[in-house]
Amino acid sequence: MMSNWRTESLPFSLVPHGEDGPRVLRRSQSPTLLAADFRTPLDRTESIGLASEAGYDAIAGVFDASPWAKFWDRNEQPLLEKVISELGGIDTALDIGSGTGRYSRVLLKYARTVIGVDISEGMTRIAKSKVKAGNFIKSDIWSFLPAAQKFDVVVCARVLSHVPNAEKLVRTIVTDHLTDHGVIVISDLHPRHSYGMTSFEVGGFRINLDTFKHDIGKFQVMNAPINWTLKEFYYEDLNWKPSPHRFSTVRRETGLPIFYMLVGRRRPAW
Ligand SMILES: C[S@@+](CC[C@H](N)C(=O)[O-])C[C@H]1O[C@@H](n2cnc3c(N)ncnc32)[C@H](O)[C@@H]1O
């Protein structure tokens, strides 16, 4: 990836900011910019801030190979699959922020129909190529939901931390898009975990994706009849304990939760 970046086009444009200042993103100016257009050698310290759509398009090719992908494979996926496998009788499932298809693939083992929705074209393209039985739609979740049906299971794996109005999203899903016994499974980096943003290195650039911390307690406040179970995972709970030098924010000594899983089970209204 690193060696051939100069021949690839990036899904966004970068323009110099001042004489020697940092390059900044102008997403609207040009749909693509050949990396060869850069006039100076790349400096690994250069950072680019991007919103989810352009950001995940930019990092789609490296997403599955990142150290954090391994972290989630080993630590989150077995737990989330256990929750799904114990539900039984799943007809329809929705995977919000389906990315490269990780949980759509898992859901397909237990559900008759799985829809994966993701704002990034690049991530969706990879999901389609990896998970042939999946039904992937490139869409912002807010555009998709109003037309969507009700689901037996909705998975939000590390997507709410990219959504500014996540409380409203959770409330909308629970009140309008879960069947009577439907379940929502939310998993994400814990807001108390010492991270600031989601960051990937691509072609010598550090791409920082818009990231939001949400109050988990507020997700659970709503009128709909639903029972919540929250589990918080600390370093000592991890199946796979990574070495801190590659995971600077995962430090045993912080004593802070790293990620959480919040499961909401809907009860039929009286
Ligand atoms: C950290 S990735 C997680 C991908 C996948 N759930 C997984 O577990 O590997 C977050 C995904 O959410 C998507 N996303 C972010 N904001 C979104 C939105 N408003 N609507 C739909 N997808 C969104 C991103 O494009 C990205 O693929």
The ligand as a Gaussian input file, in Angstrom:
#p B3LYP/6-31G(d) Opt

LIG

0 1
 C      -15.196000       1.794000      12.601000
 S      -16.039000       1.388000      11.129000
 C      -16.862000      -0.108000      11.684000
 C      -17.184000      -1.034000      10.539000
 C      -17.824000      -2.345000      10.957000
 N      -19.022000      -2.135000      11.738000
 C      -16.861000      -3.200000      11.724000
 O      -17.183000      -3.555000      12.856000
 O      -15.797000      -3.530000      11.204000
 C      -17.381000       2.550000      11.093000
 C      -18.196000       2.486000       9.809000
 O      -19.347000       3.326000       9.957000
 C      -19.594000       3.987000       8.720000
 N      -20.402000       5.193000       8.974000
 C      -20.003000       6.310000       9.626000
 N      -21.009000       7.206000       9.656000
 C      -22.069000       6.618000       9.043000
 C      -23.405000       7.045000       8.761000
 N      -23.841000       8.261000       9.125000
 N      -24.227000       6.203000       8.093000
 C      -23.784000       4.978000       7.708000
 N      -22.529000       4.530000       7.942000
 C      -21.687000       5.334000       8.605000
 C      -18.204000       4.258000       8.173000
 O      -18.209000       4.501000       6.790000
 C      -17.458000       2.974000       8.574000
 O      -17.497000       2.003000       7.562000

